[in-house]
Amino acid sequence: MRPLVIRSAIVASLGGLIFGFDTAVISGTTTYLALEFNLSPAGLGFTVATALIGTILGALTAGIPADRYGRKKMLFLIGALFVVGAVGSALATNQIVFIIFRFLGGVGVGMASVCAPIYTAEISPAAHRGRLVGLVQFNIVLGILLAYLSNFLIRMALPADVAWRWMFGVMAIPAIVFLLLLFTVPETPRWLLSAGQDQQGAEVARRLCATQAEFDLEISELRASLAAAENAPTVPFFTAQHRRVILMAVAIAAFNQLSGINAILYYAPAVLIKAGASTDAAFLMAVAVGLMNLVATMAALAVIDRFGRRRLMLVGSIGYLISLGFLAGVMFYYEPVFTPTSSILVLVGLLVFIAAHAFGQGAVIWVFISEIFPNRIRGRGQSLGSLTHWVFAAITSWAFPPVIAILGGGWAFSLFFICMIGQLIWVLKVMPETKGVPLEEMEEQLGLSHWRTSA
């Protein structure tokens, strides 16, 4: 791979780092937010879910401007939203102001979940696409770990009444770095050619390709796929021909959140405190969860292009069932009286759960969704997948505190367990393998090249 390919993928994936930081940082603030704004369990759930409502809007609206104005311009907008959301949340004087700025940051997260994988997929050679797009996921989990670690250190260093503000505010630092580094990377050749900027597109493609033969093949495939798309400039999205990939994107995104991953990431310290850990111990345990997430993600990225997407999903699905079943059993056994021993058992269950998620769904979801849609609707397809992901994230994160309060942790984890039985069946019966397939050939393998048969 050319250095520009690696650099561009790394810079784009930094959007994922801020995405992950934003996802996990609120886990260290939930207790303080409830006290600061006098929130009930349902009120806390809504306040936490506000950012996720923003991600829904961001995922819903990102695809069209990404196709119209370019992937790189959208990444600049995303970076700006991250900065504004971080600073505004840290300085919020009341619940309404806090909700507004968390919502804006959430819009940035939703857009990042659409645009960062698209950008990386479009500057990556097919043989290395899984690993490079997976850098987005790597940086998401690195951001989660950094958020947990940052929360722990800030809690140790500052009084509780101001610590939560600094937990949000520090996110502005990586967001500013991301904005500055964007000036060093190009727009994708696919988008430049689709926008009629053929000379610039060819120049960027030449800089990205390692050999003349690779460049010639890349340009010919790009022009062929774009020419096919031009024959249908108003290709409808929700059609019978696209039904298969639409359902696959919706399914993998919904199952991702029905595992309970975002609920656990958002409330990890609270769950551990409820399970019997002290507050300081719970924050340190959350760092361990973030570290396991990072290690398992690195392992998955090392093998995703060799083992394939489907095999990783199978391993992850089995791991989900083992860990969620174990967590439900521990909760049922100890409720309502928890002990330090129960907190250790819950930590073990969470570590296995996060490893299963990182090795399976976490590593696969954004790679898989970015691969299965044809060029002419890729922006809308990525947007739909991200939208589905964040809708279910908002639902689970909003419902988790009242469900825990009313039914208890055992029933909460049991519900996630039942959903993961459904995912295992879907992986075994429906999910195709996409490793190593050029984007221009993917639609033919999935039976989407309908314009050729109708010509």
C-alpha positions in Angstrom: 0.0 0.0 0.0 1.1 3.5 -0.7 1.8 5.8 2.3 -1.0 8.1 1.2 -3.5 5.2 1.5 -2.4 4.5 5.0 -2.3 8.1 6.1 -5.7 8.9 4.6 -7.3 5.8 6.3 -5.7 6.7 9.7 -6.9 10.4 9.5 -10.5 9.4 8.6 -10.5 6.8 11.3 -9.7 9.5 13.9 -13.3 10.5 13.4 -14.0 7.0 14.8 -11.8 7.8 17.9 -13.9 10.8 18.7 -17.0 8.8 18.0 -15.9 6.2 20.6 -14.9 8.9 23.1 -18.2 10.5 22.8 -20.0 7.2 23.2 -18.3 6.2 26.4 -17.5 9.5 28.1 -21.0 9.9 29.5 -20.6 6.6 31.4 -18.5 8.5 34.0 -21.0 11.3 34.4 -24.4 9.7 34.8 -24.4 9.8 38.6 -23.4 13.5 38.6 -25.9 14.4 35.9 -28.7 12.8 37.9 -27.7 14.9 40.9 -26.9 18.1 39.0 -30.2 18.1 37.1 -32.3 16.2 39.6 -33.1 13.3 37.2 -35.3 10.2 37.7 -34.1 6.9 36.1 -36.3 7.6 33.1 -35.1 11.2 32.9 -31.5 10.1 33.1 -32.2 7.6 30.3 -33.6 10.3 28.1 -30.7 12.7 28.8 -28.2 10.0 27.9 -30.2 9.1 24.8 -30.3 12.7 23.6 -26.9 12.3 21.9 -28.2 9.1 20.3 -31.2 11.0 19.0 -28.7 13.3 17.4 -26.9 10.3 15.9 -30.1 9.3 14.3 -30.5 12.7 12.6 -26.8 12.6 11.6 -27.0 9.1 10.1 -30.3 10.0 8.3 -29.0 13.1 6.7 -25.3 12.4 6.0 -25.6 10.2 2.9 -27.0 12.8 0.5 -24.6 15.6 1.2 -21.7 13.1 1.3 -22.7 12.1 -2.3 -23.3 15.7 -3.4 -20.5 17.7 -1.7 -17.9 15.1 -1.1 -16.7 12.8 1.7 -13.9 15.1 2.8 -16.1 18.2 3.3 -18.5 16.2 5.4 -15.5 15.1 7.6 -14.7 18.7 8.2 -18.3 19.4 9.3 -18.2 16.4 11.6 -15.0 17.6 13.3 -16.6 21.0 13.9 -19.7 19.4 15.4 -17.5 17.4 17.7 -15.7 20.5 19.0 -19.0 22.4 19.5 -20.6 19.5 21.3 -17.7 18.9 23.6 -17.3 22.5 24.7 -21.0 23.2 25.0 -21.7 20.1 27.1 -18.8 21.0 29.4 -20.1 24.5 30.0 -23.8 23.7 30.1 -25.6 25.6 32.9 -28.9 23.6 32.9 -30.4 20.4 31.5 -31.8 22.0 28.4 -28.5 23.6 27.3 -26.7 20.3 28.1 -29.2 18.3 25.9 -28.8 20.8 23.0 -25.0 20.4 22.9 -25.1 16.6 23.4 -27.5 16.5 20.6 -25.2 18.4 18.3 -22.3 16.2 19.2 -24.5 13.2 18.5 -25.3 14.5 15.0 -21.5 14.5 14.4 -21.3 10.9 15.6 -24.1 9.8 13.3 -22.5 11.5 10.4 -19.1 10.0 11.2 -20.6 6.5 11.3 -21.7 7.1 7.7 -18.8 9.1 6.2 -15.7 7.7 7.8 -16.2 4.1 6.6 -17.3 5.3 3.1 -14.2 7.5 2.8 -11.9 4.7 4.0 -13.5 2.1 1.7 -13.1 4.3 -1.3 -9.4 5.0 -0.9 -8.6 1.4 0.0 -7.4 -1.5 -2.3 -9.8 -4.4 -2.2 -7.2 -6.8 -0.7 -6.7 -4.5 2.4 -10.1 -2.9 2.6 -11.3 -4.9 5.6 -8.3 -4.0 7.6 -8.3 -0.3 6.7 -12.0 0.3 7.1 -11.6 -1.7 10.4 -9.3 1.1 11.5 -12.4 3.1 12.1 -13.6 0.5 14.5 -10.2 0.3 16.1 -10.2 4.0 16.8 -13.8 3.8 18.1 -12.7 1.3 20.7 -9.5 3.2 21.4 -11.7 6.3 21.9 -13.9 4.3 24.3 -10.8 3.2 26.3 -9.4 6.7 26.4 -12.8 8.0 27.6 -12.9 5.4 30.5 -9.3 6.2 31.4 -9.8 10.0 31.1 -12.9 9.7 33.3 -11.0 7.7 36.0 -8.1 10.1 36.0 -10.3 13.2 36.1 -12.4 11.7 38.9 -9.2 11.1 40.9 -7.9 14.6 40.3 -10.9 16.9 40.6 -13.9 17.5 42.9 -17.0 15.6 41.8 -19.0 18.8 41.1 -16.6 19.9 38.3 -15.1 16.6 37.2 -18.0 15.7 35.0 -17.6 19.0 33.0 -13.9 18.2 32.3 -14.9 14.7 31.3 -16.8 16.2 28.4 -14.5 19.1 27.7 -11.3 17.1 27.0 -13.0 15.6 23.9 -12.4 18.9 22.1 -8.7 18.2 21.9 -8.8 15.2 19.6 -11.5 16.9 17.6 -9.3 19.9 16.9 -6.4 17.5 15.9 -8.8 15.7 13.6 -9.8 18.9 11.8 -6.1 20.0 11.3 -5.1 16.6 9.9 -7.9 16.6 7.4 -6.0 19.3 5.4 -3.3 16.6 4.7 -5.6 14.1 2.9 -7.3 14.1 -0.5 -10.9 13.6 -1.6 -11.7 10.1 -2.8 -11.2 9.3 -6.5 -14.6 7.7 -6.7 -16.4 10.9 -5.6 -14.2 13.1 -7.8 -15.0 11.0 -10.9 -18.7 10.9 -10.0 -18.6 14.8 -9.7 -17.1 15.1 -13.2 -13.6 16.1 -11.8 -11.9 13.4 -14.0 -8.4 14.9 -13.9 -8.3 15.3 -10.2 -9.9 11.9 -9.7 -7.2 10.3 -11.9 -4.4 12.2 -10.1 -5.6 11.0 -6.7 -6.1 7.5 -7.9 -2.5 7.5 -9.3 -1.2 8.6 -5.9 -3.1 5.9 -4.1 -2.2 3.0 -6.4 1.2 1.2 -6.0 1.6 0.2 -9.7 0.5 1.4 -13.2 -1.4 -1.9 -13.6 -3.3 -1.3 -10.4 -4.1 2.3 -11.4 -5.3 1.2 -14.9 -7.6 -1.5 -13.3 -8.9 0.9 -10.6 -9.7 3.6 -13.1 -11.4 1.3 -15.6 -13.5 -0.3 -12.9 -14.5 3.1 -11.4 -15.5 4.5 -14.8 -17.5 1.3 -15.6 -19.4 1.4 -12.4 -20.0 5.2 -12.6 -21.2 4.9 -16.2 -23.6 2.3 -15.2 -24.9 4.5 -12.4 -25.3 7.4 -14.9 -27.6 5.3 -16.9 -30.0 5.5 -14.0 -29.4 8.9 -12.4 -32.5 8.7 -10.2 -32.1 5.1 -9.1 -34.8 4.5 -6.4 -33.4 3.1 -3.2 -36.3 1.0 -1.8 -36.8 -1.5 -4.7 -37.1 -5.2 -5.1 -33.6 -5.3 -6.6 -32.1 -3.7 -3.5 -34.3 -5.6 -1.0 -31.6 -8.1 -0.1 -28.8 -5.7 0.8 -31.2 -3.3 2.6 -32.5 -6.1 4.8 -28.9 -7.3 5.5 -27.8 -3.8 6.5 -30.9 -3.3 8.7 -30.4 -6.7 10.3 -26.7 -6.4 11.2 -27.2 -2.9 12.6 -30.3 -3.8 14.7 -28.6 -6.9 16.1 -25.5 -4.8 17.0 -27.5 -2.8 19.5 -29.9 -5.5 20.6 -26.8 -7.2 22.1 -26.9 -4.3 24.7 -23.5 -3.0 23.8 -24.3 0.7 24.0 -26.4 0.3 27.1 -23.4 -1.4 28.8 -20.9 1.1 27.4 -23.0 4.0 28.7 -23.7 2.6 32.1 -20.7 0.3 32.8 -19.7 2.0 36.1 -23.3 2.2 37.2 -23.9 -1.5 36.5 -20.7 -2.4 38.4 -21.7 -0.2 41.4 -25.1 -1.9 41.4 -23.3 -5.3 41.3 -21.5 -4.4 44.5 -18.3 -2.5 43.5 -17.2 0.7 45.2 -17.4 3.9 43.0 -13.6 4.1 42.6 -13.3 0.4 41.8 -16.2 0.6 39.3 -14.4 3.4 37.4 -11.2 1.3 37.3 -13.1 -1.8 36.2 -14.6 0.2 33.4 -11.0 0.9 32.2 -10.5 -2.9 32.1 -13.6 -3.3 30.0 -12.3 -0.6 27.6 -8.8 -2.3 27.4 -10.4 -5.7 26.6 -12.4 -4.0 23.9 -9.2 -2.7 22.3 -7.3 -5.9 22.5 -10.1 -8.0 21.0 -10.6 -5.4 18.3 -6.9 -5.6 17.4 -7.1 -9.4 17.2 -10.2 -9.1 14.9 -8.6 -6.6 12.6 -5.5 -8.8 12.3 -7.6 -11.7 10.9 -10.7 -10.1 9.3 -9.3 -10.3 5.7 -8.1 -13.8 6.2 -10.9 -15.4 8.2 -13.7 -13.3 6.7 -16.6 -11.3 8.1 -19.0 -14.2 8.6 -16.6 -16.4 10.6 -15.9 -13.5 13.0 -19.7 -13.0 13.4 -20.1 -16.6 14.3 -17.5 -16.5 17.0 -18.9 -13.2 18.4 -22.5 -14.6 18.4 -21.5 -17.6 20.5 -19.5 -15.3 22.8 -22.5 -13.1 23.3 -24.7 -16.0 24.4 -22.1 -17.3 26.8 -21.5 -13.9 28.4 -25.1 -12.6 28.5 -26.3 -15.9 29.9 -23.6 -15.8 32.6 -24.4 -12.1 33.5 -28.2 -12.9 33.7 -27.4 -15.8 36.0 -25.2 -13.8 38.3 -27.8 -11.0 38.5 -30.6 -13.4 39.3 -28.6 -15.3 41.9 -27.4 -12.2 43.9 -30.3 -9.8 43.5 -31.2 -7.8 45.6 -28.1 -8.2 47.8 -24.9 -7.8 46.0 -21.3 -8.2 47.3 -17.8 -7.5 46.2 -17.7 -11.1 44.9 -20.7 -10.5 42.7 -19.1 -7.3 41.3 -16.0 -9.4 40.2 -18.3 -12.0 38.6 -20.1 -9.2 36.7 -16.8 -7.8 35.6 -15.8 -11.2 34.2 -19.0 -11.4 32.3 -18.6 -7.9 30.9 -15.1 -8.7 29.8 -16.2 -11.8 27.9 -19.1 -9.8 26.5 -17.0 -6.9 25.3 -14.4 -9.4 23.8 -17.2 -11.2 21.9 -18.6 -7.9 20.6 -15.2 -6.5 19.6 -14.2 -9.7 17.8 -17.5 -10.1 16.0 -20.1 -7.3 15.5 -17.7 -4.5 16.4 -15.1 -5.4 13.8 -17.5 -6.4 11.1 -20.6 -4.1 11.1 -19.1 -0.9 9.4 -16.9 -3.0 7.0 -19.9 -5.1 6.0 -22.3 -2.3 5.4 -19.7 -0.2 3.5 -19.1 -3.2 1.2 -22.6 -4.6 0.2 -24.2 -1.5 -1.4 -23.5 -0.6 -5.1 -21.8 2.7 -5.9 -25.0 4.4 -7.1 -26.7 4.0 -3.7 -23.7 3.5 -1.3 -24.2 6.8 0.5 -27.9 6.1 1.1 -27.2 2.5 2.1 -24.5 3.5 4.6 -26.9 6.1 6.0 -29.7 3.5 6.4 -27.4 1.1 8.2 -26.2 3.8 10.5 -29.7 5.1 11.1 -30.9 1.7 12.1 -27.9 1.3 14.4 -28.5 4.5 16.2 -32.3 4.1 16.5 -31.8 0.9 18.3 -29.0 2.4 20.3 -31.3 5.2 21.5 -34.0 2.7 22.4 -31.8 0.4 24.4 -29.9 3.2 26.1 -33.1 5.1 27.0 -34.8 2.0 28.3 -31.9 0.5 30.2 -32.1 2.5 33.5 -35.8 2.1 34.1 -35.7 -1.6 33.1 -32.9 -2.2 35.6 -34.8 -0.2 38.2 -38.1 -2.0 37.7 -37.2 -5.6 36.6 -33.6 -5.9 37.7 -30.4 -6.7 35.9 -31.2 -10.4 35.4 -34.2 -9.7 33.1 -32.3 -6.9 31.3 -29.5 -9.3 30.3 -32.0 -12.1 29.5 -33.7 -9.9 27.0 -30.3 -9.2 25.3 -29.6 -13.0 25.4 -32.8 -13.8 23.5 -32.0 -11.2 20.8 -28.6 -12.7 20.3 -30.1 -16.1 19.6 -31.8 -14.4 16.7 -28.4 -13.0 15.5 -26.8 -16.4 15.5 -29.6 -17.8 13.4 -29.3 -14.8 10.9 -25.5 -15.3 10.6 -25.9 -19.1 9.9 -28.8 -18.8 7.5 -28.5 -15.4 5.7 -25.2 -13.5 6.0 -22.9 -13.8 2.9 -19.1 -13.6 2.9 -17.7 -10.4 1.4 -13.9 -10.6 2.1 -11.6 -9.7 -0.8 -14.4 -8.8 -3.3 -13.8 -5.5 -5.2 -16.6 -3.0 -4.6 -17.4 -3.0 -8.4 -17.9 -6.8 -8.4 -19.8 -7.0 -5.1 -23.2 -6.0 -6.5 -22.9 -8.7 -9.2 -22.2 -11.4 -6.7 -25.2 -10.2 -4.6 -27.4 -10.1 -7.7 -27.8 -6.3 -7.8 -26.6 -5.6 -11.4 -30.2 -5.3 -12.7 -29.5 -2.6 -15.2 -27.4 -5.0 -17.2 -30.3 -7.4 -17.6 -32.8 -4.7 -18.3 -30.6 -2.9 -20.9 
